[in-house]
Amino acid sequence: MDASLQLLAFVFLNQALTTAIWWGAGTWLGLSRRAARHWVVAGLANGISLTLTVVNGGLQNTPQMLTAAAIAVLGCISIRRGMQAFLRIRHTDRSHIVLGLGLCIFNFGVCIPQNWLVAGMLAGGVVACSVLLACARETFNPIAREYSRGMAHAHNVIMASSASVFGGVTLTAVLPDVRWPWYHFSPQAGQFALVFTCVSLAILSSVLLLYFVVMRLVHKLEYMSQHDALTGLLNRRAIEMMLGREVQRLQRFGQRFAVLMVDIDHFKRINDRYGHAAGDMVLCKVAEALKAHAREVDRVARYGGEEFCVLLPHTEHEGAVQAAERLRAAVSQISIPWENETLTATVSTGMACARDTKEDLNSLLHRADAALYRAKAEGRNRVVVCNEVRAAA
């Protein structure tokens, strides 16, 4: 098989695989579909550009190379747009339109009719390098925040390497008489090196981007498994795991903590009178108030129905009482417009302090629940502190 055909088969295989991956990521995974569409376009553009570079004369064919340069720039712009969509950063569509459209007009309207290969390749190389380096610069901090600085550096290395390849192709076209290292053996060897390098960078880029997509999906699933879908608070499973760790710290290091069981008063009346949509609104507003007025180290969870659980780490009796009263007062001040009325809510709170290293989690929660029932029985909208461990038993 001819060497050019082998290169084309290599390019088509890689681009087909890349396109299939991003089509599947956008269609089946349902994550970052807009970004996936841009990356599909980038893969196809890079494949077409490489194909035009390899067949029918390569660098000696002015219309073919200037068309390849324009398509390659389109691929670079699509990569950057995909990263902007994926990382939810500021889009630069206006500059993309100016750069892409300007290069196409320059290449097809001026350079090809005048046979200006050097000018067109130089313009394409400058635009491609500027787009790739801008993508590396603007995505570093978002990638570092969501993943790690190592992943951000890896992405920058790939972008910089791709820009270097464009720079090398541009130099080869601008200075064709220079014996460049990649043409040391033969033009065919140089073509193979170019295609192999581009395809390798495309594979590395796809693997890295796929890692970003999969890790975001994993984080999303982890978040959903630990948070309540309606209120966004921690769910019962997550708060019980945290309470279990606090019990272990108490047993090992004597670090005391407190637990609040918070229940919305007369919540059934709200559902019966105004409907479940109003009840959901009240739940969300109460959750917002609890989270807004809790300390940064505190953990607020929806424990079930209209009941919430608040974990107060490193908190003694007096501090826990103050925190519970602060949360109760915050909830009592909320007002919720609903149709032609204004809904209000109050909460009853049962508090239990963990002091005994021999007490298990079930006993602690039982004491907090008992205090909550007392708060309900004594008139609601109040905080009741539970009895000691012995009395509760």
N, C-alpha and C positions, 0 to 999 in steps of 0.2 A: 504493500500500500504506500502511496506517495506520502512524503513527510507532511505536506500541507493538509492532506486529508486526515492524517492521524491527529494533527493539531486541532482541526475542526471537530473531529469526533470527541476529542478531549474537552473542548470548549462546550459543545452541545450537551455532553453528559453532565458536566458540572452545572451549567445553567439550568438544565431541566431539573436536576436534583434540588438546586436552590429555590427555583420557582415553586416546585411541589411542596417544599418545606414551608415556605411562607404562605402559600395558598392554604395549606392545611392548618397552619397556626392561626390564620385569620378566620377560617371557616369553621373548623371543628373545635379549636380551643376557645374561640369566641373572645379572645383577648387582643386588644390593640389592633383591631381590624384595619383601621386607617393606616397605621404604621406598616402593617403587613402588606397592604396594597402598594405603598410607596416602595417597599423593599422588593416586591415582585417586579415592579417597573425598573428598578435599579439593576436587578439581575439580568433581565432581558436586554436592557440597554448595554450593559457591559459585554454580554455575549455577542450582540450584533456588532459592537465596536471592535472587539477582538477578531471577529470573523472578517470584517472588512480590512483589518490590518494585515491579516495573514494571506488572503487570497488575491490573485490577479495583480501582482506587482508590489503590494504592500506600500512601503514608503515612497516608491517611485510614481505612484498613481495619485495625482493631486486631487481630483474630485472625490476619489474613494477615501483618501486619508482625511480630507476636511470634513466629509460626512461622518467618518468614524469619530473625529474629534468632537463634533457637535453632539453626536449621540452619547459619547462618553461623558460630556458635561451634563447632559440630561440625567445620566445615571448618578453622577455625583450629587446633583441637586435632589434627586429622589432619595438618596441615602440620607442627606441632611434633613429633608422634610419628614422622612420617617422617624428619625431620632427626635425631632421636635415634637411630633405627634405622640410618640411613645413616652417621652419624658415630661410632656405637658409644659414645655417652655415656649417662649415667645416665638411665633412664626414670622418668618422673613419672606413671605411670598412676593412682596413687591420687588425686593432685590433679586429674587430668583427669576422673576419674569423679565426684569431688565437684563440680567446677565445672560439667561438662556436665549431670549428673543434677540438680544443684541448680537450675540455670537452667531446665531443662525443667519441673521441678515448680513452680517459682515462676511461670513464664510460663503454663503450661497449667492449673495448679491454682488460681492466685490471680489473676493479672493479666487473663487472658482472661475468666473469669466476672465479674470486677469492672469490666471495661473500663478497666483501668489501662494505657493505652498508654505513658505517660511512664515509669512505674516499670519496666515490662518492657523498653522500649528502653534505658533507662539501665543496667539490670542487664546486658543483653546487650552493650552497648558497652563497659562496664567489663571484663567477662570477656574479650571478644575482644581488647581492647587489651592487657590484662595477659598473655594467652597469647602474643600476637605479640611483645611486647617481651621477655618471658622467653625466647622462642625465639632472638631476636637476641642477647641477653646470653650465653646458655649455649653458643651455637654459634660465637661469634666466634673464640675461641682455637683450637678444633679445625680450623676452616676455614683460619685463618691458618697453622697448622702444616702442614697437608696441601697447601694450595694457595698462597695468598699473603695478605698483609694487605689488598691491594687487593680481592681477591675477598670477603674477610670484610666489608670496609666496604660493598661493593656489596650483599651479602646483607642487611646491617643497614639500608641505605637502603630497600630494598624492604619489609622488615618494618615499619620506622617509617612509611613511606608508607601501607602497608595499615592500620596502626593509626590513622593520621590520617584515612583515609577512614571507618573505623568511628566515629571521634570526630565527624566532620562529620555523618554520618547520625544519630547519637545527638542531637547538638545541634539538628538540624533537627526531630526528633521531639519533643524536650523543649521547644523554643521555636518553635512553628510560626508565631507571629505576626511573628517577626523576618524582615526582608527580607535573607536571606543572599545572598552574591555569586553562588552557583550557581543562585539563583532570580531573578536580576536581570531576565532577559528573560521567561521563562515557566516554569511547572512542567514542561512537556514538555522544555524545554531543560535544566532541572536534572536530570531523569531521564536524559536522554541523556548529560550530563556525568558523572553517577554511573556509569552502565553503561560508558561509554567508559573512564573512569579505572580501574574495577575490572578490566575485561577487559585493559587495557594492563598493569596490574600483574601480572595472572595470566600474561600472555604473557612478561613480563620474568622473573618468578619461574621459570616453566617452562624458559626458555632458560638461566638461570643454573644451575638444578638439573641440567638435561641436560648442561651443561658439566662440572659436578662428576662426574656419572656417567661420561661419556665419558673424562675425564682420568684418573679412577681406573682405568678399563679399560685405557687406554693405559699407565699406570704398571705395572699388573699384567702386561700383555704384555711390557713392557720387562724387568721383573723375571724373568719366566719365561724370556726369551731369554738372560739373563745368569747364571742360577743353576741349579744342579743340583737336580732335583726331589726326590731322595732325601735328601740331606744339607743342602740349603739353602745350600751354599757356592757361590762363583762357579764357573762352568763353564769348560771349556778355551778356548772362544772369548773369553770376557771376560778371562781372565787373560793370554792372549796379546796382546790389545789393550793391556792395561796394561803388559806387558813391552815391547811395541813403543814405547810412550810413554817408558818409562824409558830405553830405548836411545837415543831421540832426545835426551833430556835429557843423557845421558852424552856424546853427540857434540857437543852445542851448548854445554853449561855445565860439563862434566866432573863431573857428579854421579854418583858411584859407587853401585852397589847390588849385592845378592846374590840368588841364586836357590837354593831348596832343592827337590829332588825327593824326595818321601817315599813309601815303599812299605810296605804292611803285610806282615809276614813270615808265610809259610806260610798265606796267606789261602785258597788252594785247599783245604787240609786242613779248614779250618773249614766251607767250603761242602759238601765231600764228607761230612763226619762229622755235621754238625748240620743241614744244609739251608741253602737260600738265605735263608730268613728270619733265621736266626742270622747269616749273613754280612752281611745288610743292617743288622742291629742293631750289629754290630761296626763297620761303615763309619760309621754315624751317631755312635757313641760316640767313635771316633777323630777324626772331623770336629769334634765338640764340644770335645774336648781340644785339638786344634790351634788352633781359633779362640779358645778361652778363654785360652790361654797365649801367643798371639801379641800383639805390640804393637798399639796402636790404628791405627798407620799401615801395618802389615803387611797383606798381602792373601793369603788362603788360598783355594785352589780345588781342586776335584776334577778331576784332569787326565784320568782315564780308569780304569775298573775300580777297583782298589784303590790307585791311585797318586794322590798329591796334589802340588800345587805351591804353594810359599810364596814370595811376593815380599817382600824386605826392602829398602825404599827407604832411601837415605842410610846405608848400612851398609858398613863396612869388614870386613876379614877376621876380626879378633878378635871383633867384635860379632856377626858372622854365625855363627861357631862357637858362641858362647855361646847364641845364640837356637836354633840347631839342637839343641844338647844339652838345652836347657830343654824343647823340644817332645818330644824323644825320651823324656826322663824322665817327662814328664806322661802320655804314652801308655802307658808301661810300668806306671803305677800304677793304671790304670783296671781295674775288675772288672765283668763283665756277668753278672748272674744269668740262666741259661737252663735252664729245666726243672729238673733236679736237679743241675745243675753250675754252675760259675762260669767264664766265658770270660775270657781275658786276651789281650792283643795287644802286640806290639812292632813297631817300625818301623825300617827301614834308610833312611838319608838320604844323598843325594849333594849336595854344595854346590859352587857355582861363583860366583866374584866377578867382576863386570863392571868391568874397569879400562881395557881397550884401546878407544879410541874407534873403531878400525877394525873391531872384531869385530861381526858381525851376530848377530841373535837366534838363528838356527838353530845357529850355532857355540856360543853360550852354553848353549843347552839340551842340545846334544850333549855338552858337557863335564860338565854336571850329571848327565846320564844315565849317562855313563861312570863317574862317581864313585859313583853309586847301584849299578851292577853290581859295582863293587869292594867296596862295603859288603856286598852279598849274598854275594859270593865269600869274603869274609874272616870270615864267621860271623854276619852279621845283627845287628840291634839295636845299631847303631853309626852314627856320622857319619864320612863320608870326604870329604875336600876334594879337589877335582879338581886336575889339573895346570894349568900356565899355558896360555895360548892356543897358543903355539908347539908345546908338547909335545902338546897335544890334537890339533892339526892333524896 
